[in-house]
Amino acid sequence: MKAFIFPGQGSQIVGMGKIWNDNYSEAKKIFQEVDQILREPLSKIIFEGPEVELTKTENAQPAILTTSIAILEVIKSIKKINISKYCDFTAGHSLGEYTSLYAAGAIDLESVVKLVKYRGKLMSKSDKSGNGKMVAIIGLDINHIKKLIKSFKHEGVCELANDNSNGQVVISGDMDAVNLFKEYAKKEGAKLTIDLKVSAPFHCKLMQDAAREMEKELNKISFFDSNIPIVFNVDALSFYKNRNFPALLSKQIINTVKWRETILFMEKEGVKKIFELGPGNVLTGLVKRITKNIECFSIQNPEDMDNLNE
């Protein structure tokens, strides 16, 4: 059994997707269509930067989505892959969940591009105080982290945003609270803490306004039942009925991304190979840390397509 997975925000890099755009008409078509849908030259920002523009949430999110979809469309054409026959599951990390919906045939290109652009705008302005923060904590297992959060005494918001892999989690919330928790975690044995370069504290209750507005927008969209099951971040369970998608996607903004559980779910279901489609190889690294029973390949350059023959 196989699965396609798609990266989220943080994987963006200036120049991503350009080699696909320059060499494959299928990719060029996607980049051009997205520029037309958004009525702005997103592809120019993707290929040329500047980095400060690409990193903005309202640009980074549609940029990563577009790059992943461009790669997907090339693979479908060049490798003659029918997703519903080749794959048994799709999943995406946070933003990547929208790409997985597209890959599974649950949403069309125009709708998903507009949704993700809107999501990026909402999430970037949802931190009204500008004092939100996200920190990766390395070296403590999830149960230990949960106990520390429960015992942590601070008035500010400090929540588990991502359960990424064994010994790697992300905390999100008010800057003061997160900074104090970071020191608390170090005293409790954390090997490393990394401040994340994000525009807002995602996946915590500070995003409630964004989640409410996103749900309204999601309910306007005509989703389709997916061709293959999609494993969602919120529950780490698979769904394919369109009626489930709006609630799952809106809840995702304020809830923990259960990425470790997502991979373990697919492993339990019998998945043996996973392919990460999009910029970077962050998810490939996470999968390899979560389980030794699944082979994982990153498809970010054209030569990587040979791995699909495996």
BALOBA-1460 file (C-alpha; in Angstrom, 3 decimals):
// residues 310
<rec num="1" residu="m" x="0.000" y="0.000" z="0.000"/>
<rec num="2" residu="k" x="1.143" y="3.547" z="-0.801"/>
<rec num="3" residu="a" x="0.350" y="7.109" z="0.250"/>
<rec num="4" residu="f" x="1.089" y="10.614" z="-1.012"/>
<rec num="5" residu="i" x="1.794" y="13.293" z="1.595"/>
<rec num="6" residu="f" x="2.121" y="17.060" z="1.178"/>
<rec num="7" residu="p" x="4.177" y="19.629" z="3.139"/>
<rec num="8" residu="g" x="2.938" y="22.660" z="5.031"/>
<rec num="9" residu="q" x="4.141" y="26.164" z="5.792"/>
<rec num="10" residu="g" x="7.850" y="26.465" z="6.498"/>
<rec num="11" residu="s" x="8.864" y="24.374" z="3.482"/>
<rec num="12" residu="q" x="8.875" y="27.379" z="1.162"/>
<rec num="13" residu="i" x="12.107" y="28.461" z="-0.497"/>
<rec num="14" residu="v" x="12.681" y="31.001" z="-3.260"/>
<rec num="15" residu="g" x="13.041" y="29.171" z="-6.578"/>
<rec num="16" residu="m" x="10.967" y="26.136" z="-5.590"/>
<rec num="17" residu="g" x="9.137" y="24.556" z="-8.507"/>
<rec num="18" residu="k" x="11.054" y="26.543" z="-11.139"/>
<rec num="19" residu="i" x="12.781" y="23.472" z="-12.569"/>
<rec num="20" residu="w" x="9.363" y="21.863" z="-13.008"/>
<rec num="21" residu="n" x="7.905" y="25.012" z="-14.551"/>
<rec num="22" residu="d" x="10.821" y="25.331" z="-17.008"/>
<rec num="23" residu="n" x="10.770" y="21.705" z="-18.123"/>
<rec num="24" residu="y" x="7.176" y="20.490" z="-17.993"/>
<rec num="25" residu="s" x="4.141" y="22.085" z="-19.627"/>
<rec num="26" residu="e" x="1.879" y="20.477" z="-16.997"/>
<rec num="27" residu="a" x="3.638" y="22.420" z="-14.225"/>
<rec num="28" residu="k" x="3.800" y="25.678" z="-16.210"/>
<rec num="29" residu="k" x="0.047" y="25.420" z="-16.793"/>
<rec num="30" residu="i" x="-0.622" y="25.176" z="-13.043"/>
<rec num="31" residu="f" x="1.579" y="28.169" z="-12.173"/>
<rec num="32" residu="q" x="-0.058" y="30.248" z="-14.908"/>
<rec num="33" residu="e" x="-3.582" y="29.234" z="-13.890"/>
<rec num="34" residu="v" x="-2.930" y="30.122" z="-10.247"/>
<rec num="35" residu="d" x="-1.634" y="33.570" z="-11.243"/>
<rec num="36" residu="q" x="-4.871" y="34.077" z="-13.177"/>
<rec num="37" residu="i" x="-7.068" y="32.775" z="-10.345"/>
<rec num="38" residu="l" x="-5.443" y="35.094" z="-7.794"/>
<rec num="39" residu="r" x="-5.026" y="37.959" z="-10.268"/>
<rec num="40" residu="e" x="-1.494" y="38.487" z="-9.026"/>
<rec num="41" residu="p" x="1.950" y="37.187" z="-10.078"/>
<rec num="42" residu="l" x="2.409" y="34.600" z="-7.336"/>
<rec num="43" residu="s" x="4.716" y="32.563" z="-9.585"/>
<rec num="44" residu="k" x="7.145" y="35.507" z="-9.788"/>
<rec num="45" residu="i" x="7.350" y="35.602" z="-5.978"/>
<rec num="46" residu="i" x="7.821" y="31.803" z="-5.905"/>
<rec num="47" residu="f" x="10.605" y="31.781" z="-8.500"/>
<rec num="48" residu="e" x="12.344" y="35.093" z="-7.772"/>
<rec num="49" residu="g" x="11.347" y="36.202" z="-4.281"/>
<rec num="50" residu="p" x="12.216" y="38.268" z="-2.406"/>
<rec num="51" residu="e" x="12.240" y="35.859" z="0.512"/>
<rec num="52" residu="v" x="10.491" y="38.369" z="2.775"/>
<rec num="53" residu="e" x="7.484" y="38.352" z="0.409"/>
<rec num="54" residu="l" x="7.426" y="34.584" z="-0.054"/>
<rec num="55" residu="t" x="7.567" y="34.026" z="3.716"/>
<rec num="56" residu="k" x="4.434" y="36.090" z="4.365"/>
<rec num="57" residu="t" x="1.695" y="33.655" z="5.355"/>
<rec num="58" residu="e" x="-0.743" y="34.914" z="2.717"/>
<rec num="59" residu="n" x="1.893" y="34.154" z="0.032"/>
<rec num="60" residu="a" x="3.676" y="31.144" z="1.531"/>
<rec num="61" residu="q" x="0.521" y="29.056" z="1.849"/>
<rec num="62" residu="p" x="-0.728" y="29.330" z="-1.769"/>
<rec num="63" residu="a" x="2.891" y="29.139" z="-2.994"/>
<rec num="64" residu="i" x="3.541" y="25.776" z="-1.338"/>
<rec num="65" residu="l" x="0.133" y="24.466" z="-2.413"/>
<rec num="66" residu="t" x="0.762" y="25.524" z="-6.032"/>
<rec num="67" residu="t" x="4.251" y="24.004" z="-6.147"/>
<rec num="68" residu="s" x="3.009" y="20.695" z="-4.754"/>
<rec num="69" residu="i" x="0.083" y="20.580" z="-7.198"/>
<rec num="70" residu="a" x="2.405" y="21.396" z="-10.128"/>
<rec num="71" residu="i" x="4.647" y="18.449" z="-9.185"/>
<rec num="72" residu="l" x="1.598" y="16.224" z="-8.745"/>
<rec num="73" residu="e" x="0.258" y="17.085" z="-12.212"/>
<rec num="74" residu="v" x="3.624" y="16.327" z="-13.842"/>
<rec num="75" residu="i" x="3.802" y="12.972" z="-12.069"/>
<rec num="76" residu="k" x="0.276" y="12.066" z="-13.152"/>
<rec num="77" residu="s" x="1.118" y="12.855" z="-16.771"/>
<rec num="78" residu="i" x="4.722" y="11.662" z="-17.147"/>
<rec num="79" residu="k" x="4.471" y="8.557" z="-14.976"/>
<rec num="80" residu="k" x="0.918" y="7.782" z="-16.181"/>
<rec num="81" residu="i" x="-0.274" y="7.560" z="-12.584"/>
<rec num="82" residu="n" x="-3.940" y="7.343" z="-11.692"/>
<rec num="83" residu="i" x="-3.947" y="8.553" z="-8.084"/>
<rec num="84" residu="s" x="-6.985" y="6.519" z="-7.044"/>
<rec num="85" residu="k" x="-5.330" y="3.312" z="-8.281"/>
<rec num="86" residu="y" x="-1.741" y="4.098" z="-7.293"/>
<rec num="87" residu="c" x="-2.419" y="5.448" z="-3.787"/>
<rec num="88" residu="d" x="-4.406" y="4.124" z="-0.868"/>
<rec num="89" residu="f" x="-4.294" y="7.310" z="1.234"/>
<rec num="90" residu="t" x="-3.326" y="10.966" z="1.057"/>
<rec num="91" residu="a" x="-2.456" y="13.280" z="3.929"/>
<rec num="92" residu="g" x="-0.950" y="16.717" z="4.390"/>
<rec num="93" residu="h" x="0.703" y="18.562" z="7.241"/>
<rec num="94" residu="s" x="-1.559" y="21.495" z="8.206"/>
<rec num="95" residu="l" x="-1.688" y="23.552" z="4.979"/>
<rec num="96" residu="g" x="-0.721" y="20.368" z="3.082"/>
<rec num="97" residu="e" x="-4.126" y="18.946" z="3.939"/>
<rec num="98" residu="y" x="-5.612" y="21.185" z="1.251"/>
<rec num="99" residu="t" x="-3.223" y="19.738" z="-1.331"/>
<rec num="100" residu="s" x="-4.237" y="16.245" z="-0.255"/>
<rec num="101" residu="l" x="-7.897" y="17.156" z="-0.852"/>
<rec num="102" residu="y" x="-7.021" y="18.278" z="-4.369"/>
<rec num="103" residu="a" x="-4.956" y="15.134" z="-5.001"/>
<rec num="104" residu="a" x="-7.840" y="12.952" z="-3.845"/>
<rec num="105" residu="g" x="-10.289" y="14.690" z="-6.189"/>
<rec num="106" residu="a" x="-12.278" y="16.346" z="-3.399"/>
<rec num="107" residu="i" x="-11.854" y="19.950" z="-4.604"/>
<rec num="108" residu="d" x="-11.050" y="21.754" z="-7.857"/>
<rec num="109" residu="l" x="-7.996" y="23.942" z="-8.471"/>
<rec num="110" residu="e" x="-9.722" y="27.330" z="-8.400"/>
<rec num="111" residu="s" x="-11.567" y="26.600" z="-5.157"/>
<rec num="112" residu="v" x="-8.534" y="25.254" z="-3.313"/>
<rec num="113" residu="v" x="-6.271" y="28.132" z="-4.411"/>
<rec num="114" residu="k" x="-8.782" y="30.777" z="-3.318"/>
<rec num="115" residu="l" x="-9.416" y="28.963" z="-0.031"/>
<rec num="116" residu="v" x="-5.736" y="28.722" z="0.824"/>
<rec num="117" residu="k" x="-5.096" y="32.365" z="-0.066"/>
<rec num="118" residu="y" x="-8.003" y="33.336" z="2.201"/>
<rec num="119" residu="r" x="-6.732" y="31.010" z="4.941"/>
<rec num="120" residu="g" x="-3.291" y="32.615" z="4.788"/>
<rec num="121" residu="k" x="-4.748" y="36.119" z="5.127"/>
<rec num="122" residu="l" x="-6.966" y="35.079" z="8.033"/>
<rec num="123" residu="m" x="-4.199" y="33.321" z="9.925"/>
<rec num="124" residu="s" x="-1.696" y="36.138" z="9.476"/>
<rec num="125" residu="k" x="-4.056" y="38.783" z="10.895"/>
<rec num="126" residu="s" x="-5.651" y="36.617" z="13.604"/>
<rec num="127" residu="d" x="-2.890" y="37.403" z="16.100"/>
<rec num="128" residu="k" x="-4.215" y="40.885" z="16.875"/>
<rec num="129" residu="s" x="-1.657" y="41.596" z="19.592"/>
<rec num="130" residu="g" x="1.290" y="40.550" z="17.457"/>
<rec num="131" residu="n" x="2.658" y="38.782" z="20.527"/>
<rec num="132" residu="g" x="2.148" y="35.187" z="19.448"/>
<rec num="133" residu="k" x="4.949" y="32.663" z="19.093"/>
<rec num="134" residu="m" x="5.685" y="29.059" z="18.107"/>
<rec num="135" residu="v" x="8.612" y="26.986" z="19.381"/>
<rec num="136" residu="a" x="9.791" y="23.505" z="18.410"/>
<rec num="137" residu="i" x="10.894" y="21.366" z="21.344"/>
<rec num="138" residu="i" x="13.228" y="18.461" z="20.691"/>
<rec num="139" residu="g" x="13.997" y="15.538" z="22.965"/>
<rec num="140" residu="l" x="10.885" y="15.072" z="25.107"/>
<rec num="141" residu="d" x="8.186" y="12.524" z="24.332"/>
<rec num="142" residu="i" x="4.599" y="13.582" z="23.812"/>
<rec num="143" residu="n" x="3.309" y="12.300" z="27.161"/>
<rec num="144" residu="h" x="6.007" y="14.221" z="29.025"/>
<rec num="145" residu="i" x="5.154" y="17.389" z="27.088"/>
<rec num="146" residu="k" x="1.437" y="17.014" z="27.839"/>
<rec num="147" residu="k" x="2.181" y="16.663" z="31.568"/>
<rec num="148" residu="l" x="4.403" y="19.752" z="31.486"/>
<rec num="149" residu="i" x="1.716" y="21.812" z="29.744"/>
<rec num="150" residu="k" x="-0.853" y="20.664" z="32.309"/>
<rec num="151" residu="s" x="1.385" y="21.620" z="35.229"/>
<rec num="152" residu="f" x="2.602" y="24.879" z="33.647"/>
<rec num="153" residu="k" x="1.410" y="27.877" z="35.653"/>
<rec num="154" residu="h" x="0.928" y="30.948" z="33.477"/>
<rec num="155" residu="e" x="-2.027" y="33.137" z="32.564"/>
<rec num="156" residu="g" x="-1.157" y="33.238" z="28.861"/>
<rec num="157" residu="v" x="-2.008" y="30.699" z="26.162"/>
<rec num="158" residu="c" x="0.490" y="27.836" z="25.770"/>
<rec num="159" residu="e" x="-0.732" y="24.807" z="23.818"/>
<rec num="160" residu="l" x="0.513" y="21.791" z="21.901"/>
<rec num="161" residu="a" x="0.382" y="22.801" z="18.221"/>
<rec num="162" residu="n" x="2.122" y="19.915" z="16.441"/>
<rec num="163" residu="d" x="2.903" y="16.355" z="17.477"/>
<rec num="164" residu="n" x="5.380" y="15.899" z="14.633"/>
<rec num="165" residu="s" x="7.400" y="12.801" z="15.483"/>
<rec num="166" residu="n" x="8.957" y="10.918" z="18.363"/>
<rec num="167" residu="g" x="10.635" y="13.596" z="20.453"/>
<rec num="168" residu="q" x="9.645" y="16.563" z="18.283"/>
<rec num="169" residu="v" x="6.683" y="18.781" z="19.126"/>
<rec num="170" residu="v" x="5.725" y="22.405" z="18.553"/>
<rec num="171" residu="i" x="4.224" y="24.696" z="21.181"/>
<rec num="172" residu="s" x="2.089" y="27.715" z="20.268"/>
<rec num="173" residu="g" x="0.600" y="30.623" z="22.182"/>
<rec num="174" residu="d" x="1.334" y="34.000" z="23.775"/>
<rec num="175" residu="m" x="4.982" y="35.028" z="23.468"/>
<rec num="176" residu="d" x="5.622" y="35.415" z="27.207"/>
<rec num="177" residu="a" x="3.999" y="32.097" z="28.046"/>
<rec num="178" residu="v" x="5.782" y="30.196" z="25.278"/>
<rec num="179" residu="n" x="9.160" y="31.701" z="26.198"/>
<rec num="180" residu="l" x="8.693" y="30.664" z="29.830"/>
<rec num="181" residu="f" x="7.550" y="27.190" z="28.815"/>
<rec num="182" residu="k" x="10.619" y="26.846" z="26.595"/>
<rec num="183" residu="e" x="12.868" y="27.350" z="29.638"/>
<rec num="184" residu="y" x="10.692" y="25.006" z="31.700"/>
<rec num="185" residu="a" x="11.065" y="22.303" z="29.020"/>
<rec num="186" residu="k" x="14.854" y="22.731" z="28.991"/>
<rec num="187" residu="k" x="14.987" y="22.192" z="32.746"/>
<rec num="188" residu="e" x="12.882" y="19.062" z="32.263"/>
<rec num="189" residu="g" x="15.355" y="17.586" z="29.789"/>
<rec num="190" residu="a" x="14.572" y="19.044" z="26.354"/>
<rec num="191" residu="k" x="17.694" y="18.736" z="24.184"/>
<rec num="192" residu="l" x="16.919" y="21.703" z="21.964"/>
<rec num="193" residu="t" x="14.337" y="24.442" z="21.424"/>
<rec num="194" residu="i" x="13.923" y="26.319" z="18.154"/>
<rec num="195" residu="d" x="11.948" y="29.544" z="17.685"/>
<rec num="196" residu="l" x="9.917" y="29.182" z="14.475"/>
<rec num="197" residu="k" x="9.755" y="31.983" z="11.907"/>
<rec num="198" residu="v" x="5.996" y="32.305" z="11.553"/>
<rec num="199" residu="s" x="3.708" y="35.311" z="11.372"/>
<rec num="200" residu="a" x="1.250" y="34.079" z="14.005"/>
<rec num="201" residu="p" x="0.753" y="31.345" z="16.647"/>
<rec num="202" residu="f" x="-0.977" y="28.658" z="14.570"/>
<rec num="203" residu="h" x="-2.904" y="25.661" z="15.929"/>
<rec num="204" residu="c" x="-3.934" y="27.154" z="19.243"/>
<rec num="205" residu="k" x="-7.003" y="28.982" z="20.558"/>
<rec num="206" residu="l" x="-5.536" y="32.373" z="19.598"/>
<rec num="207" residu="m" x="-6.636" y="31.392" z="16.082"/>
<rec num="208" residu="q" x="-10.330" y="31.110" z="17.055"/>
<rec num="209" residu="d" x="-11.403" y="34.120" z="14.989"/>
<rec num="210" residu="a" x="-9.663" y="32.673" z="11.933"/>
<rec num="211" residu="a" x="-11.278" y="29.264" z="12.499"/>
<rec num="212" residu="r" x="-14.775" y="30.795" z="12.690"/>
<rec num="213" residu="e" x="-14.282" y="32.834" z="9.528"/>
<rec num="214" residu="m" x="-12.692" y="29.892" z="7.733"/>
<rec num="215" residu="e" x="-15.629" y="27.644" z="8.538"/>
<rec num="216" residu="k" x="-18.014" y="30.156" z="6.941"/>
<rec num="217" residu="e" x="-15.882" y="30.191" z="3.786"/>
<rec num="218" residu="l" x="-15.505" y="26.400" z="3.729"/>
<rec num="219" residu="n" x="-19.265" y="25.948" z="3.879"/>
<rec num="220" residu="k" x="-19.583" y="27.906" z="0.628"/>
<rec num="221" residu="i" x="-17.376" y="25.409" z="-1.231"/>
<rec num="222" residu="s" x="-18.671" y="22.479" z="-3.255"/>
<rec num="223" residu="f" x="-16.527" y="19.608" z="-2.024"/>
<rec num="224" residu="f" x="-16.750" y="16.161" z="-3.616"/>
<rec num="225" residu="d" x="-16.410" y="12.772" z="-1.983"/>
<rec num="226" residu="s" x="-12.718" y="11.930" z="-2.322"/>
<rec num="227" residu="n" x="-11.494" y="9.175" z="-4.632"/>
<rec num="228" residu="i" x="-9.280" y="7.789" z="-1.891"/>
<rec num="229" residu="p" x="-9.347" y="8.246" z="1.894"/>
<rec num="230" residu="i" x="-7.732" y="11.389" z="3.325"/>
<rec num="231" residu="v" x="-6.140" y="11.111" z="6.766"/>
<rec num="232" residu="f" x="-6.915" y="14.351" z="8.595"/>
<rec num="233" residu="n" x="-4.681" y="16.132" z="11.132"/>
<rec num="234" residu="v" x="-7.340" y="16.713" z="13.771"/>
<rec num="235" residu="d" x="-8.251" y="13.082" z="14.464"/>
<rec num="236" residu="a" x="-5.571" y="11.112" z="12.567"/>
<rec num="237" residu="l" x="-8.449" y="9.168" z="11.016"/>
<rec num="238" residu="s" x="-9.432" y="8.778" z="7.369"/>
<rec num="239" residu="f" x="-12.484" y="10.332" z="5.728"/>
<rec num="240" residu="y" x="-13.774" y="10.494" z="2.173"/>
<rec num="241" residu="k" x="-17.313" y="11.923" z="2.492"/>
<rec num="242" residu="n" x="-17.518" y="15.590" z="1.507"/>
<rec num="243" residu="r" x="-19.853" y="16.470" z="4.388"/>
<rec num="244" residu="n" x="-16.963" y="15.951" z="6.844"/>
<rec num="245" residu="f" x="-14.428" y="18.254" z="5.210"/>
<rec num="246" residu="p" x="-15.485" y="21.806" z="6.284"/>
<rec num="247" residu="a" x="-15.600" y="21.007" z="10.008"/>
<rec num="248" residu="l" x="-12.328" y="19.057" z="9.921"/>
<rec num="249" residu="l" x="-10.504" y="21.827" z="8.077"/>
<rec num="250" residu="s" x="-11.771" y="24.652" z="10.295"/>
<rec num="251" residu="k" x="-11.024" y="22.724" z="13.509"/>
<rec num="252" residu="q" x="-7.500" y="22.109" z="12.264"/>
<rec num="253" residu="i" x="-6.611" y="25.812" z="12.648"/>
<rec num="254" residu="i" x="-7.032" y="25.746" z="16.445"/>
<rec num="255" residu="n" x="-6.180" y="22.116" z="17.186"/>
<rec num="256" residu="t" x="-3.037" y="20.008" z="17.367"/>
<rec num="257" residu="v" x="-1.635" y="18.660" z="14.105"/>
<rec num="258" residu="k" x="-1.408" y="14.956" z="14.942"/>
<rec num="259" residu="w" x="1.213" y="14.109" z="12.366"/>
<rec num="260" residu="r" x="2.867" y="11.279" z="14.290"/>
<rec num="261" residu="e" x="-0.531" y="9.645" z="14.811"/>
<rec num="262" residu="t" x="-1.381" y="10.199" z="11.118"/>
<rec num="263" residu="i" x="1.649" y="8.178" z="10.013"/>
<rec num="264" residu="l" x="1.025" y="5.490" z="12.642"/>
<rec num="265" residu="f" x="-2.581" y="5.213" z="11.421"/>
<rec num="266" residu="m" x="-1.408" y="4.624" z="7.851"/>
<rec num="267" residu="e" x="1.180" y="2.117" z="9.055"/>
<rec num="268" residu="k" x="-1.539" y="0.235" z="10.934"/>
<rec num="269" residu="e" x="-3.667" y="0.224" z="7.761"/>
<rec num="270" residu="g" x="-0.835" y="-1.460" z="5.862"/>
<rec num="271" residu="v" x="0.969" y="1.410" z="4.085"/>
<rec num="272" residu="k" x="4.531" y="0.410" z="3.179"/>
<rec num="273" residu="k" x="5.638" y="3.338" z="0.988"/>
<rec num="274" residu="i" x="5.040" y="7.071" z="1.297"/>
<rec num="275" residu="f" x="5.947" y="9.772" z="-1.214"/>
<rec num="276" residu="e" x="6.267" y="13.420" z="-0.155"/>
<rec num="277" residu="l" x="5.351" y="15.733" z="-3.044"/>
<rec num="278" residu="g" x="6.412" y="19.355" z="-2.789"/>
<rec num="279" residu="p" x="9.240" y="21.630" z="-1.675"/>
<rec num="280" residu="g" x="11.684" y="20.299" z="0.903"/>
<rec num="281" residu="n" x="11.857" y="16.944" z="2.628"/>
<rec num="282" residu="v" x="10.745" y="17.809" z="6.161"/>
<rec num="283" residu="l" x="7.930" y="15.256" z="6.212"/>
<rec num="284" residu="t" x="10.187" y="12.525" z="4.841"/>
<rec num="285" residu="g" x="12.512" y="13.071" z="7.784"/>
<rec num="286" residu="l" x="9.605" y="12.974" z="10.232"/>
<rec num="287" residu="v" x="8.225" y="9.734" z="8.782"/>
<rec num="288" residu="k" x="11.640" y="8.070" z="9.117"/>
<rec num="289" residu="r" x="11.761" y="9.094" z="12.785"/>
<rec num="290" residu="i" x="8.230" y="7.859" z="13.451"/>
<rec num="291" residu="t" x="8.555" y="4.355" z="12.017"/>
<rec num="292" residu="k" x="11.117" y="2.073" z="10.403"/>
<rec num="293" residu="n" x="8.375" y="0.032" z="8.745"/>
<rec num="294" residu="i" x="7.558" y="2.545" z="5.985"/>
<rec num="295" residu="e" x="9.866" y="3.590" z="3.167"/>
<rec num="296" residu="c" x="9.558" y="7.310" z="2.471"/>
<rec num="297" residu="f" x="10.726" y="9.218" z="-0.600"/>
<rec num="298" residu="s" x="10.835" y="12.966" z="-1.240"/>
<rec num="299" residu="i" x="9.747" y="14.040" z="-4.734"/>
<rec num="300" residu="q" x="10.988" y="17.625" z="-5.032"/>
<rec num="301" residu="n" x="13.138" y="17.421" z="-8.183"/>
<rec num="302" residu="p" x="12.370" y="15.720" z="-11.533"/>
<rec num="303" residu="e" x="14.986" y="12.985" z="-11.025"/>
<rec num="304" residu="d" x="13.149" y="11.976" z="-7.838"/>
<rec num="305" residu="m" x="10.295" y="10.648" z="-9.996"/>
<rec num="306" residu="d" x="12.340" y="7.474" z="-10.554"/>
<rec num="307" residu="n" x="11.459" y="6.496" z="-6.977"/>
<rec num="308" residu="l" x="7.836" y="6.103" z="-8.072"/>
<rec num="309" residu="n" x="8.911" y="3.038" z="-10.067"/>
<rec num="310" residu="e" x="9.943" y="1.281" z="-6.874"/>
